[in-house]
Every structure is written in structure tokens, then in C-alpha cells.
Amino acid sequence: MRTVNPVDEPARPSELVTFTEIREALGVGKSRAHTITTHFAFPRPWFTDRDGRIRLWRRADVERWLDANRPGWRETTP
């Protein structure tokens, strides 16, 4: 598991998304969201804590993946 030091690759909090935000954008449950975020060429998390419980992704990376793999997701996300 890769743990990234935020100092090495700085990002603002507004540039990051959580697993819950990704799940909501996908419109799926936890199990399916876990499968998608660990497979399907999904972007790697920008940060993962030592236990793997906290994962953060760069918003731009996730949005690029969603645009390519979930057309129309922007219209269905509040």
C-alpha cells in the first residue's frame, strides 16, 4: 500500500475527495465503490493512512476518470 507524504505532493483540501464523495458521485454502495476504486484503472489515492482506512484522491484525477467511464455523472451529482 502506498502512503504519500502530503509535503511531497501538496494539495489543498478543496482539491481532494473522500471515498464517501466518490461513492456518492458513482451512485453506488460501499462494496461496489470499493471494487471500482481498487480496480477498473481508477486513479490511485493521493494519500492512504497506514491502516488503509483513510484514503484521499485528487479531485481532478477522479473527475477525469468519471468523465471517461461514467458519462453524465455531472448531471446526476448534486
N, CA, C and O atoms as a GROMACS GRO file, in nm:
protein
  312
    1MET      N    1   0.084  -0.117   0.000
    1MET     CA    2   0.000   0.000   0.000
    1MET      C    3   0.089   0.124   0.000
    1MET      O    4   0.186   0.132   0.076
    2ARG      N    5   0.057   0.215  -0.083
    2ARG     CA    6   0.136   0.338  -0.095
    2ARG      C    7   0.085   0.443   0.002
    2ARG      O    8  -0.034   0.475   0.005
    3THR      N    9   0.175   0.496   0.080
    3THR     CA   10   0.142   0.608   0.167
    3THR      C   11   0.219   0.728   0.114
    3THR      O   12   0.341   0.725   0.105
    4VAL      N   13   0.147   0.831   0.080
    4VAL     CA   14   0.208   0.951   0.024
    4VAL      C   15   0.223   1.055   0.132
    4VAL      O   16   0.131   1.078   0.211
    5ASN      N   17   0.336   1.116   0.136
    5ASN     CA   18   0.358   1.228   0.227
    5ASN      C   19   0.305   1.353   0.159
    5ASN      O   20   0.358   1.393   0.055
    6PRO      N   21   0.200   1.416   0.214
    6PRO     CA   22   0.143   1.535   0.151
    6PRO      C   23   0.244   1.645   0.122
    6PRO      O   24   0.221   1.728   0.034
    7VAL      N   25   0.354   1.648   0.196
    7VAL     CA   26   0.456   1.750   0.171
    7VAL      C   27   0.520   1.727   0.034
    7VAL      O   28   0.559   1.823  -0.033
    8ASP      N   29   0.533   1.600  -0.007
    8ASP     CA   30   0.593   1.567  -0.136
    8ASP      C   31   0.507   1.611  -0.253
    8ASP      O   32   0.559   1.654  -0.356
    9GLU      N   33   0.376   1.601  -0.239
    9GLU     CA   34   0.282   1.637  -0.345
    9GLU      C   35   0.173   1.723  -0.283
    9GLU      O   36   0.065   1.671  -0.252
   10PRO      N   37   0.196   1.851  -0.263
   10PRO     CA   38   0.099   1.934  -0.193
   10PRO      C   39  -0.035   1.943  -0.265
   10PRO      O   40  -0.042   1.942  -0.388
   11ALA      N   41  -0.140   1.951  -0.187
   11ALA     CA   42  -0.274   1.969  -0.241
   11ALA      C   43  -0.357   2.042  -0.136
   11ALA      O   44  -0.338   2.023  -0.016
   12ARG      N   45  -0.448   2.125  -0.182
   12ARG     CA   46  -0.540   2.194  -0.092
   12ARG      C   47  -0.655   2.100  -0.058
   12ARG      O   48  -0.688   2.012  -0.138
   13PRO      N   49  -0.715   2.117   0.057
   13PRO     CA   50  -0.829   2.032   0.091
   13PRO      C   51  -0.939   2.033  -0.015
   13PRO      O   52  -1.004   1.931  -0.039
   14SER      N   53  -0.961   2.147  -0.078
   14SER     CA   54  -1.066   2.156  -0.181
   14SER      C   55  -1.031   2.076  -0.306
   14SER      O   56  -1.118   2.051  -0.390
   15GLU      N   57  -0.905   2.037  -0.320
   15GLU     CA   58  -0.860   1.959  -0.436
   15GLU      C   59  -0.868   1.809  -0.411
   15GLU      O   60  -0.831   1.729  -0.498
   16LEU      N   61  -0.915   1.770  -0.292
   16LEU     CA   62  -0.918   1.629  -0.255
   16LEU      C   63  -1.060   1.582  -0.234
   16LEU      O   64  -1.148   1.660  -0.196
   17VAL      N   65  -1.084   1.452  -0.258
   17VAL     CA   66  -1.214   1.392  -0.234
   17VAL      C   67  -1.198   1.266  -0.151
   17VAL      O   68  -1.095   1.198  -0.157
   18THR      N   69  -1.300   1.236  -0.074
   18THR     CA   70  -1.300   1.118   0.012
   18THR      C   71  -1.369   1.002  -0.059
   18THR      O   72  -1.430   1.018  -0.164
   19PHE      N   73  -1.358   0.885   0.001
   19PHE     CA   74  -1.426   0.766  -0.051
   19PHE      C   75  -1.576   0.790  -0.056
   19PHE      O   76  -1.642   0.752  -0.154
   20THR      N   77  -1.631   0.852   0.047
   20THR     CA   78  -1.775   0.879   0.051
   20THR      C   79  -1.818   0.969  -0.064
   20THR      O   80  -1.922   0.946  -0.126
   21GLU      N   81  -1.739   1.071  -0.093
   21GLU     CA   82  -1.773   1.161  -0.204
   21GLU      C   83  -1.768   1.086  -0.338
   21GLU      O   84  -1.850   1.110  -0.426
   22ILE      N   85  -1.671   0.998  -0.352
   22ILE     CA   86  -1.661   0.919  -0.475
   22ILE      C   87  -1.781   0.826  -0.486
   22ILE      O   88  -1.840   0.814  -0.593
   23ARG      N   89  -1.816   0.761  -0.377
   23ARG     CA   90  -1.930   0.670  -0.376
   23ARG      C   91  -2.058   0.744  -0.416
   23ARG      O   92  -2.138   0.692  -0.494
   24GLU      N   93  -2.076   0.863  -0.364
   24GLU     CA   94  -2.194   0.942  -0.397
   24GLU      C   95  -2.194   0.982  -0.544
   24GLU      O   96  -2.299   0.979  -0.609
   25ALA      N   97  -2.079   1.021  -0.597
   25ALA     CA   98  -2.071   1.058  -0.739
   25ALA      C   99  -2.100   0.939  -0.829
   25ALA      O  100  -2.160   0.954  -0.935
   26LEU      N  101  -2.057   0.820  -0.786
   26LEU     CA  102  -2.082   0.699  -0.863
   26LEU      C  103  -2.227   0.653  -0.850
   26LEU      O  104  -2.280   0.586  -0.938
   27GLY      N  105  -2.290   0.689  -0.739
   27GLY     CA  106  -2.427   0.646  -0.714
   27GLY      C  107  -2.437   0.498  -0.681
   27GLY      O  108  -2.532   0.431  -0.721
   28VAL      N  109  -2.337   0.447  -0.608
   28VAL     CA  110  -2.333   0.304  -0.574
   28VAL      C  111  -2.310   0.288  -0.424
   28VAL      O  112  -2.280   0.384  -0.353
   29GLY      N  113  -2.324   0.165  -0.377
   29GLY     CA  114  -2.299   0.134  -0.237
   29GLY      C  115  -2.151   0.121  -0.206
   29GLY      O  116  -2.066   0.130  -0.295
   30LYS      N  117  -2.122   0.099  -0.078
   30LYS     CA  118  -1.983   0.090  -0.033
   30LYS      C  119  -1.906  -0.023  -0.101
   30LYS      O  120  -1.793  -0.004  -0.145
   31SER      N  121  -1.967  -0.138  -0.109
   31SER     CA  122  -1.898  -0.254  -0.166
   31SER      C  123  -1.862  -0.231  -0.312
   31SER      O  124  -1.748  -0.256  -0.354
   32ARG      N  125  -1.957  -0.182  -0.389
   32ARG     CA  126  -1.931  -0.156  -0.532
   32ARG      C  127  -1.829  -0.043  -0.547
   32ARG      O  128  -1.742  -0.050  -0.634
   33ALA      N  129  -1.839   0.060  -0.466
   33ALA     CA  130  -1.743   0.170  -0.472
   33ALA      C  131  -1.602   0.121  -0.440
   33ALA      O  132  -1.506   0.164  -0.502
   34HIS      N  133  -1.591   0.030  -0.342
   34HIS     CA  134  -1.460  -0.027  -0.310
   34HIS      C  135  -1.404  -0.103  -0.430
   34HIS      O  136  -1.286  -0.089  -0.463
   35THR      N  137  -1.488  -0.183  -0.494
   35THR     CA  138  -1.444  -0.258  -0.612
   35THR      C  139  -1.395  -0.163  -0.721
   35THR      O  140  -1.290  -0.185  -0.780
   36ILE      N  141  -1.471  -0.060  -0.747
   36ILE     CA  142  -1.435   0.035  -0.853
   36ILE      C  143  -1.306   0.109  -0.819
   36ILE      O  144  -1.220   0.126  -0.905
   37THR      N  145  -1.292   0.153  -0.695
   37THR     CA  146  -1.174   0.232  -0.659
   37THR      C  147  -1.047   0.149  -0.646
   37THR      O  148  -0.937   0.204  -0.639
   38THR      N  149  -1.060   0.018  -0.643
   38THR     CA  150  -0.942  -0.068  -0.637
   38THR      C  151  -0.916  -0.141  -0.768
   38THR      O  152  -0.818  -0.214  -0.779
   39HIS      N  153  -1.002  -0.123  -0.865
   39HIS     CA  154  -0.989  -0.187  -0.996
   39HIS      C  155  -1.025  -0.085  -1.104
   39HIS      O  156  -1.030   0.035  -1.079
   40PHE      N  157  -1.049  -0.135  -1.223
   40PHE     CA  158  -1.100  -0.054  -1.334
   40PHE      C  159  -1.013   0.067  -1.366
   40PHE      O  160  -1.064   0.171  -1.408
   41ALA      N  161  -0.883   0.055  -1.347
   41ALA     CA  162  -0.788   0.163  -1.379
   41ALA      C  163  -0.826   0.293  -1.308
   41ALA      O  164  -0.798   0.402  -1.359
   42PHE      N  165  -0.887   0.282  -1.192
   42PHE     CA  166  -0.923   0.400  -1.114
   42PHE      C  167  -0.795   0.464  -1.062
   42PHE      O  168  -0.700   0.393  -1.030
   43PRO      N  169  -0.790   0.597  -1.054
   43PRO     CA  170  -0.669   0.664  -1.003
   43PRO      C  171  -0.631   0.615  -0.863
   43PRO      O  172  -0.717   0.585  -0.781
   44ARG      N  173  -0.503   0.607  -0.839
   44ARG     CA  174  -0.456   0.570  -0.707
   44ARG      C  175  -0.481   0.684  -0.610
   44ARG      O  176  -0.478   0.801  -0.649
   45PRO      N  177  -0.507   0.651  -0.484
   45PRO     CA  178  -0.527   0.758  -0.385
   45PRO      C  179  -0.403   0.847  -0.374
   45PRO      O  180  -0.290   0.800  -0.387
   46TRP      N  181  -0.426   0.973  -0.351
   46TRP     CA  182  -0.317   1.068  -0.327
   46TRP      C  183  -0.257   1.041  -0.190
   46TRP      O  184  -0.137   1.057  -0.169
   47PHE      N  185  -0.344   1.000  -0.095
   47PHE     CA  186  -0.300   0.971   0.041
   47PHE      C  187  -0.374   0.850   0.093
   47PHE      O  188  -0.495   0.838   0.074
   48THR      N  189  -0.302   0.761   0.158
   48THR     CA  190  -0.360   0.648   0.229
   48THR      C  191  -0.292   0.641   0.365
   48THR      O  192  -0.169   0.642   0.373
   49ASP      N  193  -0.371   0.633   0.471
   49ASP     CA  194  -0.308   0.621   0.602
   49ASP      C  195  -0.252   0.480   0.620
   49ASP      O  196  -0.275   0.393   0.536
   50ARG      N  197  -0.180   0.459   0.726
   50ARG     CA  198  -0.112   0.330   0.747
   50ARG      C  199  -0.209   0.213   0.753
   50ARG      O  200  -0.175   0.103   0.709
   51ASP      N  201  -0.327   0.235   0.806
   51ASP     CA  202  -0.426   0.128   0.818
   51ASP      C  203  -0.508   0.110   0.691
   51ASP      O  204  -0.581   0.012   0.677
   52GLY      N  205  -0.497   0.203   0.598
   52GLY     CA  206  -0.575   0.196   0.476
   52GLY      C  207  -0.719   0.240   0.494
   52GLY      O  208  -0.800   0.225   0.403
   53ARG      N  209  -0.750   0.295   0.609
   53ARG     CA  210  -0.888   0.337   0.636
   53ARG      C  211  -0.919   0.474   0.578
   53ARG      O  212  -1.032   0.499   0.536
   54ILE      N  213  -0.821   0.560   0.577
   54ILE     CA  214  -0.842   0.694   0.523
   54ILE      C  215  -0.770   0.703   0.390
   54ILE      O  216  -0.649   0.686   0.381
   55ARG      N  217  -0.848   0.730   0.287
   55ARG     CA  218  -0.791   0.746   0.154
   55ARG      C  219  -0.846   0.875   0.095
   55ARG      O  220  -0.965   0.905   0.106
   56LEU      N  221  -0.757   0.951   0.032
   56LEU     CA  222  -0.796   1.076  -0.034
   56LEU      C  223  -0.744   1.073  -0.176
   56LEU      O  224  -0.631   1.030  -0.201
   57TRP      N  225  -0.826   1.118  -0.268
   57TRP     CA  226  -0.788   1.124  -0.409
   57TRP      C  227  -0.787   1.269  -0.453
   57TRP      O  228  -0.857   1.353  -0.396
   58ARG      N  229  -0.710   1.299  -0.554
   58ARG     CA  230  -0.714   1.432  -0.615
   58ARG      C  231  -0.844   1.442  -0.696
   58ARG      O  232  -0.874   1.356  -0.778
   59ARG      N  233  -0.918   1.548  -0.670
   59ARG     CA  234  -1.047   1.569  -0.736
   59ARG      C  235  -1.034   1.565  -0.888
   59ARG      O  236  -1.116   1.504  -0.956
   60ALA      N  237  -0.931   1.629  -0.943
   60ALA     CA  238  -0.913   1.634  -1.088
   60ALA      C  239  -0.894   1.494  -1.147
   60ALA      O  240  -0.946   1.465  -1.254
   61ASP      N  241  -0.818   1.408  -1.078
   61ASP     CA  242  -0.797   1.271  -1.126
   61ASP      C  243  -0.927   1.193  -1.128
   61ASP      O  244  -0.957   1.122  -1.224
   62VAL      N  245  -1.004   1.206  -1.020
   62VAL     CA  246  -1.131   1.134  -1.010
   62VAL      C  247  -1.230   1.185  -1.115
   62VAL      O  248  -1.297   1.106  -1.180
   63GLU      N  249  -1.238   1.317  -1.132
   63GLU     CA  250  -1.330   1.372  -1.231
   63GLU      C  251  -1.293   1.330  -1.372
   63GLU      O  252  -1.382   1.305  -1.454
   64ARG      N  253  -1.165   1.322  -1.401
   64ARG     CA  254  -1.121   1.274  -1.533
   64ARG      C  255  -1.167   1.130  -1.555
   64ARG      O  256  -1.216   1.096  -1.662
   65TRP      N  257  -1.150   1.046  -1.453
   65TRP     CA  258  -1.192   0.906  -1.464
   65TRP      C  259  -1.344   0.898  -1.480
   65TRP      O  260  -1.393   0.822  -1.564
   66LEU      N  261  -1.417   0.974  -1.401
   66LEU     CA  262  -1.563   0.974  -1.412
   66LEU      C  263  -1.609   1.020  -1.550
   66LEU      O  264  -1.700   0.962  -1.608
   67ASP      N  265  -1.546   1.125  -1.604
   67ASP     CA  266  -1.582   1.173  -1.738
   67ASP      C  267  -1.562   1.063  -1.842
   67ASP      O  268  -1.644   1.048  -1.933
   68ALA      N  269  -1.454   0.988  -1.829
   68ALA     CA  270  -1.422   0.883  -1.926
   68ALA      C  271  -1.506   0.757  -1.907
   68ALA      O  272  -1.535   0.687  -2.004
   69ASN      N  273  -1.544   0.727  -1.783
   69ASN     CA  274  -1.607   0.599  -1.754
   69ASN      C  275  -1.752   0.605  -1.709
   69ASN      O  276  -1.821   0.504  -1.707
   70ARG      N  277  -1.798   0.722  -1.672
   70ARG     CA  278  -1.937   0.740  -1.627
   70ARG      C  279  -1.996   0.864  -1.691
   70ARG      O  280  -2.026   0.962  -1.621
   71PRO      N  281  -2.015   0.863  -1.823
   71PRO     CA  282  -2.071   0.981  -1.889
   71PRO      C  283  -2.204   1.022  -1.823
   71PRO      O  284  -2.286   0.938  -1.787
   72GLY      N  285  -2.221   1.152  -1.807
   72GLY     CA  286  -2.344   1.203  -1.747
   72GLY      C  287  -2.341   1.212  -1.596
   72GLY      O  288  -2.439   1.255  -1.535
   73TRP      N  289  -2.231   1.174  -1.534
   73TRP     CA  290  -2.224   1.176  -1.388
   73TRP      C  291  -2.240   1.316  -1.332
   73TRP      O  292  -2.292   1.334  -1.221
   74ARG      N  293  -2.197   1.417  -1.406
   74ARG     CA  294  -2.207   1.555  -1.356
   74ARG      C  295  -2.352   1.600  -1.343
   74ARG      O  296  -2.385   1.680  -1.255
   75GLU      N  297  -2.438   1.551  -1.431
   75GLU     CA  298  -2.579   1.590  -1.426
   75GLU      C  299  -2.653   1.523  -1.312
   75GLU      O  300  -2.754   1.575  -1.264
   76THR      N  301  -2.604   1.408  -1.266
   76THR     CA  302  -2.674   1.335  -1.160
   76THR      C  303  -2.617   1.362  -1.022
   76THR      O  304  -2.674   1.318  -0.922
   77THR      N  305  -2.505   1.433  -1.015
   77THR     CA  306  -2.443   1.463  -0.886
   77THR      C  307  -2.490   1.600  -0.837
   77THR      O  308  -2.481   1.699  -0.909
   78PRO      N  309  -2.542   1.604  -0.712
   78PRO     CA  310  -2.591   1.734  -0.659
   78PRO      C  311  -2.480   1.836  -0.643
   78PRO      O  312  -2.506   1.948  -0.600
   0.00000   0.00000   0.00000
